[in-house]
Amino acid sequence: MIRNLIAMLILSGLPLAALADLGEVEVRRDIVYHRVGERELLLDAYLPKVEEARPAVLVVHGGGWRTGDRRQLQAYARGLAERGYVGFAIDYRLAPEHKFPAQIEDCRSAVKWVREHAEEYGADPGKIGAVGYSAGGHLALLLGTTGEADAEADTRLQAVVAGGAPGDFEWFPDNGKWAEFLMGGDLDTAAENFHNASPSVFADKADPPVFMFHGAADKIVPLIWSESCHKSLVEAGVRAELHVVPKADHIGTIADRTSLEKAFEFLSRELGGGMEGAEQPGGGG
């Protein structure tokens, strides 16, 4: 319980507090992006005050797939908007009430909504990325490796940033029993869900570039989960980077300044759109 409270405090606003504001931001809250039955799924939009269309970035919160909301990574979303990106921080359905694949289905609906409403929010529908940490990092990775274009909708991403993310669900010492609340069973009784939840399974050369960061001392999500996924991505021909934060645990990694700098550099390189002439994160002390 104490660990969860600490995590919530950090996720709610600390990570980018030390980075200078680089541009004005308009925040539009409580926007309905999808309905499932009577449930309304909401997002908050963080808009840079610029004239031209900017790349969009979906911001996906963590919380072990069963807690959290779109406000957790609001500092990430605001930081993105300050640097010239249109940030969309989303809610999604949570376990155990909603089993997988509800979470990834909601994320895909959010990508579709962003493309459909891009003009209204000053976003470039051809440049959409996703940023997530922990469970949110897993969903961002899964979005990136399973995106598709069809006649009705395009759920493809152009860049993914995933921190502290489990990227391979097909092996566990306890046969996956820890994830029964999410998968509806273990590796024997819900094997298809474990397979379909594994970003590493779907890695192919058509996937967008990926930047991953992970704490070397993470005991909540062991580093090997990112290492395994990174290896699968590279072997499939994806441009993928993995930054390991020395001695950092799961909570400490989310606020690691070097990781945030590298993530912004990655997005600028892959999506473009960084505020022209803006100080880079970490510059100037």
Buried (B, 14 or more C-beta within 10 A) or exposed (E): EEEEEEBBEBBBBEBBEEBEEBEEBEBEEEBEBBEEEEEEBBBBBBBBEBEEBBBBBBBBBBBBBBBBBBBBBBBBBBBBBBBBBBBBBBBBBBBEEBBBBBBBBBBBBBBBBBBEBBEEBBBBBBBBBBBBBBBBBBBBBBBBBBBEEEEEBBBBBBBBBBBBBBBBBBEBEEEBBEBBBBBBBBBEEBBEBBEBBBBBBBBEEEBBBBBBBBBEBBEBBBBBBBBBBBBBBBEBEBBBBBBBBEEBBBBBBBBBEEBBBBBBBBBBEBBBBBBEEBEBBBEEE
